[in-house]
Amino acid sequence: MTTIYLDHAATTPMLKEALAEMNAAMETVYGNASSIHAAGREARKALDGARAILAKQLNTSASEVVLTSGGTEADNMAIFGVAYARQHEGKHIITTQIEHHAVLHACEKLERQGFKITYLPVDDKGRVAVGDVANALTDDTILVTIMYGNNEVGTLQPIEEIGKLLKEHPATFHADAVQAFGLENIDVEKLQVDLLSASSHKIGGPKGIGLLYMRAGTKIDSLLYGGSQEKKRRAGTENIPAAVGFAKAAQQVMEIQQQTRQVYARYKAILMEEFTQAHIDFTVNGDEEHMLPHIFNVTLPGTNVESFLVNLDMAGVFVSSGSACTAGSIDPSHVLVAMYGKDSKVLRSSIRFSFGHSLNEELVREAGKRTVNIVQRLVK
């Protein structure tokens, strides 16, 4: 049986081009980029080249790109770094109820340390209102952290509009763009963000590396100490092969971005065709007008997410839900709770298909047919 991987929002198989670049670097670039001898200079050259490629994708300078161990560290660096650097100015932070846990759990810890956190609601499409951000701002607000695109339902947030709003306020603006990087045209100058997170393994690059865009002059404390790497912003010997692999993956996906978006739109259409032709009852979650192209979150009434995922796995279709599995039970997705309320039936019957470069139309259609068969069996 052919297995079909439809969980690219969780992680992606590595692009062969990124893997080749990374392998070559592991074989030949062995020096420490902080060393002044020839091997160190060769490592520095490779690192600088990778950073320049990544900076270009964001329309910024290489000096404003800090390499991290991934999206989680980038989010933590932004949130804790700003909170600690600016706490003498105020202790109020604004975020939303649908953020990734890398943001929410960081905010919850700050809350326990005496910071005040405002968790803004979203509408039933998963989108925050700019007016709610404006109303939440106070003289004590030092940070606004709102994701670019949601990892569960795919809804894009009005980041550019919020950036314009915050131009008149001293708060630092951070956007978690882990799901959007590579699929959306992200221009940090146009968005007017001060900080932005991205991750390699979401775009066909290696795991264990990400970046934090850091606008020059942003007040932020370091979280790691020990060396002067990353212009003294993040200590630790740089992972040159991973940086090279990340840069190559970014370069590859950006070159075919528009084509990829069209392909993913076709994949969504194929799944909906299969469901419609089989007379399967379904509802698409998220804001169809403001949506990441690779995420397709759907409610299939009458199904139970836990048994549904198990059956899909047995059928060789790998998807996920936004739910958290704890002690053998599945807790409802905090994103869907924010959109629909804690008593909604949607919470127990929604799954996420997410697309990537390892797919084709034939595989997606076959996944749709297998899904239909399971729904017909489970829903009496």
C-alpha positions as CSV (number, residue, x, y, z in Angstrom):
1,M,0.0,0.0,0.0
2,T,1.3,3.4,-0.9
3,T,1.5,5.8,2.0
4,I,0.5,9.4,1.4
5,Y,2.0,12.1,3.6
6,L,-0.4,15.0,4.1
7,D,1.1,16.5,7.2
8,H,3.5,19.0,5.8
9,A,2.4,21.7,8.2
10,A,4.0,19.6,11.0
11,T,7.2,19.0,9.1
12,T,8.4,18.4,5.5
13,P,10.7,15.8,3.8
14,M,13.9,17.5,2.9
15,L,14.3,18.8,-0.6
16,K,17.0,16.9,-2.5
17,E,18.8,20.1,-3.4
18,A,19.0,21.2,0.3
19,L,20.2,17.7,1.3
20,A,22.9,17.8,-1.3
21,E,24.1,21.2,-0.2
22,M,24.1,20.2,3.4
23,N,25.9,16.9,2.8
24,A,28.6,18.8,0.8
25,A,29.0,21.3,3.7
26,M,29.3,18.5,6.2
27,E,32.1,16.9,4.2
28,T,34.1,20.0,3.4
29,V,33.2,22.9,5.7
30,Y,34.5,21.7,9.1
31,G,36.0,24.9,10.5
32,N,34.5,27.1,13.3
33,A,33.3,30.3,11.8
34,S,34.8,32.2,14.7
35,S,38.3,31.0,14.0
36,I,40.6,33.3,12.0
37,H,42.6,30.6,10.2
38,A,41.7,29.4,6.6
39,A,39.3,26.7,7.7
40,G,37.5,29.2,9.9
41,R,37.3,31.7,7.1
42,E,35.9,29.1,4.8
43,A,33.2,28.4,7.4
44,R,32.5,32.1,7.8
45,K,32.1,32.5,4.1
46,A,29.6,29.6,3.9
47,L,27.6,31.1,6.8
48,D,27.6,34.6,5.5
49,G,26.4,33.3,2.1
50,A,23.5,31.4,3.7
51,R,22.5,34.3,5.8
52,A,22.5,36.6,2.8
53,I,20.2,34.3,0.9
54,L,17.8,34.1,3.9
55,A,17.8,37.9,4.3
56,K,17.0,38.4,0.7
57,Q,13.8,36.4,1.1
58,L,12.6,38.9,3.7
59,N,13.8,42.1,2.0
60,T,16.3,42.9,4.7
61,S,20.0,43.0,5.3
62,A,22.0,40.0,6.5
63,S,23.0,41.8,9.7
64,E,19.3,41.7,10.8
65,V,19.0,37.9,10.5
66,V,19.8,35.9,13.7
67,L,20.1,32.1,13.2
68,T,18.4,30.0,15.8
69,S,17.7,26.3,16.5
70,G,14.2,26.6,15.0
71,G,10.9,28.5,15.2
72,T,10.4,27.8,18.9
73,E,13.7,29.3,19.9
74,A,13.0,32.3,17.6
75,D,9.6,32.9,19.2
76,N,11.0,32.5,22.7
77,M,13.9,34.8,21.9
78,A,11.6,37.5,20.6
79,I,9.1,37.3,23.5
80,F,11.4,36.8,26.5
81,G,14.1,39.0,25.0
82,V,11.8,42.0,24.5
83,A,10.0,41.4,27.8
84,Y,13.2,41.4,29.8
85,A,14.8,44.2,27.9
86,R,11.8,46.6,28.2
87,Q,10.2,45.6,31.5
88,H,11.3,48.9,33.0
89,E,9.1,50.6,30.4
90,G,6.0,48.5,31.0
91,K,4.8,44.9,31.5
92,H,1.9,44.6,29.1
93,I,2.0,42.2,26.1
94,I,-0.7,41.6,23.5
95,T,-1.2,38.3,21.6
96,T,-4.1,36.2,20.4
97,Q,-5.8,33.1,21.6
98,I,-4.8,31.1,18.5
99,E,-1.0,31.4,18.7
100,H,1.3,28.5,18.5
101,H,2.2,27.1,21.9
102,A,5.8,28.4,21.4
103,V,4.2,31.8,21.9
104,L,1.3,31.0,24.3
105,H,3.4,29.0,26.7
106,A,6.1,31.8,26.7
107,C,3.4,34.4,27.5
108,E,2.0,32.2,30.2
109,K,5.4,32.0,31.9
110,L,5.8,35.8,31.7
111,E,2.3,36.1,33.2
112,R,3.5,34.1,36.2
113,Q,6.4,36.5,36.5
114,G,4.2,39.5,36.8
115,F,3.6,40.6,33.2
116,K,0.1,41.3,32.1
117,I,-1.0,39.4,28.9
118,T,-4.0,40.3,26.8
119,Y,-5.1,37.3,24.7
120,L,-7.2,38.7,21.9
121,P,-10.2,36.8,20.5
122,V,-10.7,35.9,16.9
123,D,-13.8,35.6,14.7
124,D,-15.3,32.3,13.5
125,K,-12.8,32.4,10.6
126,G,-9.9,32.6,12.9
127,R,-8.9,36.2,12.2
128,V,-8.2,38.9,14.7
129,A,-9.7,42.4,14.4
130,V,-7.2,45.3,14.0
131,G,-9.6,47.4,16.1
132,D,-9.2,44.9,19.0
133,V,-5.5,45.3,18.8
134,A,-5.9,49.1,18.9
135,N,-8.3,49.0,21.8
136,A,-5.9,46.7,23.8
137,L,-2.9,49.0,23.5
138,T,-1.9,51.0,26.6
139,D,1.0,53.1,27.6
140,D,2.4,50.0,29.3
141,T,2.3,47.8,26.2
142,I,5.8,46.8,25.2
143,L,5.2,43.9,22.8
144,V,2.6,42.8,20.3
145,T,3.1,39.2,19.1
146,I,0.7,37.9,16.5
147,M,1.2,35.0,14.0
148,Y,1.3,35.7,10.3
149,G,-0.7,32.6,9.4
150,N,-2.3,30.0,11.7
151,N,-0.7,26.5,11.7
152,E,-4.1,24.7,12.2
153,V,-6.7,26.4,10.0
154,G,-4.4,28.4,7.8
155,T,-6.0,31.8,8.4
156,L,-3.8,34.8,7.6
157,Q,-3.7,37.7,10.1
158,P,-3.8,41.4,9.1
159,I,-0.1,41.9,9.9
160,E,0.4,44.8,7.5
161,E,-2.5,46.7,9.0
162,I,-1.3,46.0,12.5
163,G,2.1,47.2,11.5
164,K,0.7,50.5,10.3
165,L,-1.2,50.8,13.6
166,L,1.9,50.2,15.7
167,K,3.9,52.7,13.8
168,E,2.3,55.3,16.1
169,H,3.0,53.2,19.2
170,P,6.4,52.4,20.8
171,A,5.5,48.7,21.3
172,T,7.8,46.1,19.6
173,F,5.9,44.1,16.9
174,H,6.7,40.4,16.5
175,A,5.2,38.0,14.0
176,D,5.5,34.2,14.0
177,A,5.8,33.4,10.3
178,V,6.9,29.8,10.6
179,Q,4.0,28.5,8.5
180,A,4.0,31.4,6.0
181,F,7.7,31.6,5.2
182,G,8.3,30.3,1.7
183,L,4.7,30.4,0.6
184,E,3.9,34.0,1.2
185,N,5.7,37.1,-0.1
186,I,7.1,38.4,3.2
187,D,8.6,41.9,3.1
188,V,9.5,43.0,6.6
189,E,9.7,46.6,5.5
190,K,6.2,46.5,4.1
191,L,4.8,44.7,7.1
192,Q,6.7,47.1,9.5
193,V,7.5,44.3,11.9
194,D,10.4,44.5,14.3
195,L,10.8,40.8,14.8
196,L,9.8,37.8,12.7
197,S,10.3,34.1,13.2
198,A,10.8,31.4,10.5
199,S,11.9,27.7,10.5
200,S,13.8,25.5,8.0
201,H,12.0,22.2,8.4
202,K,8.6,23.6,7.2
203,I,10.0,24.4,3.8
204,G,12.0,21.3,3.0
205,G,15.2,22.2,4.9
206,P,16.8,20.4,7.8
207,K,15.4,20.3,11.3
208,G,17.2,22.2,14.1
209,I,17.6,25.6,12.5
210,G,15.5,28.7,12.1
211,L,15.8,32.4,12.1
212,L,14.7,35.5,13.9
213,Y,14.6,38.7,11.8
214,M,15.6,41.5,14.2
215,R,15.2,45.1,13.1
216,A,18.3,47.1,13.9
217,G,17.8,49.1,17.1
218,T,15.2,46.7,18.6
219,K,15.6,46.4,22.3
220,I,16.1,42.7,23.1
221,D,18.0,40.7,25.7
222,S,20.0,37.6,24.8
223,L,18.8,34.3,26.2
224,L,22.0,32.4,25.6
225,Y,25.5,33.4,26.8
226,G,28.9,32.1,26.2
227,G,30.3,33.6,23.0
228,S,30.0,36.5,20.6
229,Q,28.3,34.6,17.8
230,E,25.4,36.2,15.9
231,K,26.8,39.7,16.7
232,K,26.5,38.8,20.5
233,R,22.8,38.2,20.1
234,R,22.9,34.4,20.4
235,A,25.9,32.5,21.8
236,G,26.8,29.1,20.4
237,T,28.9,27.7,17.6
238,E,27.0,28.1,14.3
239,N,25.6,25.0,12.6
240,I,27.1,25.7,9.1
241,P,25.7,22.6,7.3
242,A,22.2,23.3,8.6
243,A,22.4,27.0,7.7
244,V,23.5,26.1,4.1
245,G,20.6,23.6,3.9
246,F,18.1,26.1,5.2
247,A,19.3,28.7,2.7
248,K,19.1,26.3,-0.2
249,A,15.6,25.2,0.7
250,A,14.5,28.8,0.9
251,Q,16.0,29.6,-2.4
252,Q,14.3,26.6,-4.0
253,V,10.8,27.3,-2.7
254,M,11.0,31.0,-3.5
255,E,11.8,30.3,-7.1
256,I,8.6,28.3,-7.6
257,Q,6.4,30.1,-5.1
258,Q,3.6,31.1,-7.4
259,Q,3.5,27.8,-9.2
260,T,3.4,26.0,-5.8
261,R,0.5,28.1,-4.6
262,Q,-1.5,27.2,-7.7
263,V,-0.7,23.5,-7.3
264,Y,-1.8,23.5,-3.6
265,A,-5.1,25.3,-4.6
266,R,-5.6,22.4,-7.0
267,Y,-5.0,19.9,-4.2
268,K,-7.7,21.5,-2.1
269,A,-10.1,21.4,-5.0
270,I,-9.4,17.7,-5.6
271,L,-10.2,16.8,-2.0
272,M,-13.4,18.9,-2.0
273,E,-14.4,17.2,-5.3
274,E,-13.9,13.8,-3.8
275,F,-16.0,14.7,-0.7
276,T,-18.7,16.4,-2.8
277,Q,-19.0,13.5,-5.4
278,A,-19.4,11.0,-2.5
279,H,-22.0,13.2,-0.9
280,I,-19.9,13.5,2.2
281,D,-21.0,16.3,4.6
282,F,-18.1,18.7,5.3
283,T,-17.2,22.2,6.2
284,V,-13.9,24.0,5.5
285,N,-12.5,25.9,8.6
286,G,-10.6,29.1,8.3
287,D,-10.9,32.3,6.2
288,E,-11.0,31.3,2.5
289,E,-10.2,34.9,1.5
290,H,-7.1,35.1,3.8
291,M,-5.6,31.6,3.8
292,L,-2.3,29.9,3.6
293,P,-2.2,27.8,0.5
294,H,-1.0,24.5,2.0
295,I,-3.5,24.0,4.8
296,F,-6.9,22.5,4.4
297,N,-8.7,22.1,7.8
298,V,-12.1,20.4,7.4
299,T,-14.9,19.3,9.7
300,L,-16.5,16.0,8.8
301,P,-19.6,15.8,11.0
302,G,-20.3,12.5,12.7
303,T,-16.7,11.5,12.9
304,N,-14.5,11.3,16.0
305,V,-11.1,12.8,15.5
306,E,-9.2,10.2,17.5
307,S,-10.7,7.1,15.8
308,F,-10.6,8.9,12.4
309,L,-6.9,9.6,12.7
310,V,-6.2,6.0,13.6
311,N,-8.2,4.7,10.7
312,L,-6.5,7.1,8.3
313,D,-3.1,6.0,9.6
314,M,-4.1,2.4,9.0
315,A,-5.2,3.3,5.5
316,G,-1.8,4.9,4.8
317,V,-2.9,8.5,4.9
318,F,-0.9,10.6,7.3
319,V,-2.7,13.8,8.5
320,S,-3.2,15.4,11.9
321,S,-5.6,17.4,14.0
322,G,-4.9,20.5,16.0
323,S,-5.8,18.6,19.1
324,A,-3.3,17.7,21.8
325,C,-3.1,14.0,22.9
326,T,-2.8,13.7,26.6
327,A,-2.9,10.5,28.7
328,G,-4.7,8.7,25.9
329,S,-7.4,11.3,25.3
330,I,-7.5,14.1,22.8
331,D,-8.1,17.6,24.1
332,P,-9.9,20.0,21.8
333,S,-7.8,22.4,19.6
334,H,-7.3,25.7,21.3
335,V,-7.6,27.3,17.9
336,L,-11.0,25.8,17.2
337,V,-12.2,26.6,20.7
338,A,-11.3,30.2,20.1
339,M,-13.2,30.2,16.8
340,Y,-16.3,28.2,17.7
341,G,-16.5,28.0,21.5
342,K,-15.7,25.1,23.8
343,D,-19.1,23.3,23.3
344,S,-19.0,23.2,19.5
345,K,-19.3,19.8,17.8
346,V,-16.6,20.9,15.4
347,L,-14.0,20.4,18.0
348,R,-14.3,16.6,17.9
349,S,-14.6,16.1,14.1
350,S,-12.0,18.3,12.4
351,I,-8.7,17.3,10.8
352,R,-6.0,19.1,8.9
353,F,-4.6,18.1,5.6
354,S,-1.4,20.0,4.7
355,F,0.4,19.9,1.4
356,G,4.1,19.8,0.3
357,H,6.5,19.1,-2.5
358,S,6.3,15.3,-2.0
359,L,2.7,15.1,-3.4
360,N,1.1,15.0,-6.8
361,E,-2.6,15.1,-8.0
362,E,-2.8,11.4,-8.2
363,L,-1.7,10.9,-4.6
364,V,-4.0,13.6,-3.3
365,R,-7.0,12.2,-5.1
366,E,-6.2,8.7,-3.7
367,A,-6.0,10.2,-0.2
368,G,-9.4,11.8,-0.8
369,K,-10.9,8.4,-1.8
370,R,-9.5,6.6,1.2
371,T,-10.8,9.4,3.4
372,V,-14.3,9.1,1.9
373,N,-14.3,5.3,2.5
374,I,-13.4,5.8,6.1
375,V,-16.0,8.5,6.7
376,Q,-18.7,6.3,5.1
377,R,-17.7,3.4,7.4
378,L,-17.6,5.5,10.6
379,V,-20.7,7.7,10.0
380,K,-23.8,5.6,10.3
